[in-house]
């Protein structure tokens, strides 16, 4: 019980540290192992008793599971389904397979586009002014122009803002695939990255007033963060100095 309490105290002190990260650190550095599931159980029991420990979690809601077989009924020309994406992408064995997501602010407040590499978690974050497909295509191409020789595939959702996917594919010499509707878990890395990014620029931020100079420090912090999946190397370290 003391180990759980210690984990919760650390989570409350530093919201950028998740229960899984705390449990992993304790497992390597302390004599008492504890799972992150046990920490979550403790937090949920406290919530059911009226406690507030859950308010210190970075993410308050769990995603709903919806069948990946949901049919697409949109009108994006020449859309290629994730079902046709090479199995190699799912294996995450190479650099250059990315996920793309667009989040718009309310009341015409602009938005931001996130692009994340599935293997090394290297992230690009770009401000956008609108959801117009031509504008979004321009932003994606510009964001990846310096590394286009390393881009193999991009996976996006079914918003019409990605209707210019063929122009993106041609400019980057890459393939663009569309996830199933309402299946955010097929781009789960994007969802996680969005949650991390909100620590620096929270929901409600007017992105029309945010420049790339404002976003770059947050982007660098994400790319400098050691990742468990990378044996605690950072995306920047791998991107700049060699393969994981």
CORQUI-V659433 format. One record per pair of residues at least 6 apart in sequence whose ideal C-beta (glycine too) atoms are under 7 Angstrom apart, sorted by the first residue. I is the first residue (numbers start at 0). J is the second residue. If there is no record, write none. Layout:
i:I j:J
i:I j:J
This chain:
i:2 j:25
i:2 j:31
i:2 j:33
i:3 j:33
i:3 j:37
i:3 j:38
i:3 j:41
i:6 j:18
i:6 j:21
i:6 j:22
i:6 j:25
i:6 j:33
i:6 j:38
i:7 j:41
i:7 j:52
i:9 j:16
i:9 j:21
i:10 j:16
i:10 j:18
i:10 j:21
i:10 j:55
i:11 j:55
i:14 j:55
i:14 j:57
i:15 j:198
i:17 j:57
i:18 j:35
i:18 j:38
i:18 j:39
i:19 j:35
i:21 j:38
i:22 j:33
i:22 j:34
i:22 j:35
i:22 j:38
i:23 j:227
i:25 j:33
i:26 j:32
i:42 j:52
i:42 j:53
i:42 j:56
i:45 j:52
i:46 j:52
i:46 j:53
i:53 j:59
i:57 j:194
i:58 j:194
i:62 j:183
i:62 j:184
i:62 j:190
i:65 j:181
i:65 j:182
i:67 j:179
i:67 j:182
i:67 j:185
i:69 j:179
i:69 j:180
i:69 j:181
i:69 j:182
i:71 j:157
i:71 j:180
i:73 j:157
i:75 j:157
i:75 j:159
i:75 j:161
i:75 j:162
i:77 j:165
i:78 j:177
i:79 j:175
i:79 j:176
i:79 j:177
i:80 j:176
i:80 j:177
i:81 j:154
i:81 j:176
i:81 j:177
i:81 j:178
i:81 j:179
i:81 j:185
i:83 j:176
i:84 j:152
i:84 j:154
i:84 j:176
i:87 j:93
i:88 j:96
i:88 j:117
i:88 j:152
i:91 j:117
i:91 j:118
i:93 j:118
i:94 j:116
i:94 j:118
i:94 j:119
i:94 j:149
i:95 j:149
i:95 j:150
i:95 j:151
i:96 j:116
i:96 j:117
i:96 j:118
i:96 j:151
i:96 j:152
i:97 j:114
i:97 j:115
i:97 j:116
i:97 j:117
i:97 j:150
i:97 j:153
i:98 j:115
i:98 j:117
i:98 j:154
i:98 j:186
i:98 j:188
i:98 j:189
i:99 j:112
i:99 j:114
i:99 j:139
i:99 j:153
i:99 j:154
i:99 j:155
i:100 j:113
i:100 j:156
i:100 j:186
i:100 j:189
i:100 j:193
i:101 j:110
i:101 j:112
i:101 j:127
i:101 j:130
i:101 j:135
i:101 j:158
i:101 j:160
i:102 j:110
i:102 j:111
i:102 j:193
i:103 j:110
i:103 j:130
i:104 j:110
i:104 j:204
i:104 j:205
i:104 j:206
i:108 j:205
i:108 j:206
i:108 j:207
i:109 j:126
i:109 j:127
i:109 j:128
i:109 j:205
i:109 j:206
i:109 j:207
i:110 j:127
i:110 j:206
i:111 j:124
i:111 j:125
i:111 j:126
i:111 j:127
i:111 j:206
i:112 j:125
i:112 j:127
i:112 j:135
i:112 j:138
i:112 j:139
i:113 j:122
i:113 j:124
i:113 j:189
i:113 j:192
i:113 j:193
i:113 j:196
i:114 j:122
i:114 j:123
i:114 j:139
i:114 j:142
i:114 j:143
i:115 j:122
i:115 j:188
i:115 j:189
i:115 j:192
i:117 j:188
i:119 j:229
i:119 j:234
i:119 j:237
i:119 j:238
i:119 j:243
i:120 j:226
i:120 j:234
i:121 j:222
i:121 j:234
i:121 j:238
i:122 j:192
i:122 j:218
i:122 j:221
i:122 j:222
i:122 j:234
i:123 j:142
i:123 j:143
i:123 j:218
i:124 j:196
i:124 j:214
i:124 j:217
i:124 j:218
i:125 j:138
i:125 j:142
i:126 j:206
i:126 j:209
i:126 j:210
i:126 j:211
i:126 j:214
i:127 j:134
i:127 j:135
i:127 j:138
i:128 j:134
i:128 j:207
i:130 j:160
i:132 j:159
i:132 j:160
i:132 j:161
i:132 j:162
i:132 j:163
i:133 j:163
i:135 j:160
i:135 j:161
i:136 j:163
i:136 j:166
i:136 j:167
i:139 j:167
i:140 j:167
i:140 j:170
i:140 j:171
i:143 j:150
i:143 j:171
i:147 j:171
i:147 j:172
i:150 j:171
i:150 j:173
i:151 j:173
i:152 j:173
i:152 j:174
i:152 j:176
i:153 j:173
i:153 j:175
i:154 j:176
i:154 j:178
i:154 j:186
i:155 j:161
i:155 j:164
i:155 j:175
i:155 j:177
i:156 j:178
i:156 j:186
i:157 j:177
i:157 j:180
i:164 j:175
i:167 j:175
i:168 j:174
i:168 j:175
i:178 j:185
i:178 j:186
i:179 j:185
i:183 j:190
i:192 j:221
i:195 j:221
i:196 j:217
i:196 j:221
i:199 j:217
i:199 j:220
i:200 j:209
i:200 j:217
i:222 j:233
i:222 j:234
i:222 j:235
i:223 j:233
i:223 j:235
i:224 j:233
i:225 j:231
i:225 j:232
i:225 j:233
i:226 j:233
i:226 j:234
i:229 j:237
i:229 j:243
i:232 j:243
i:237 j:243
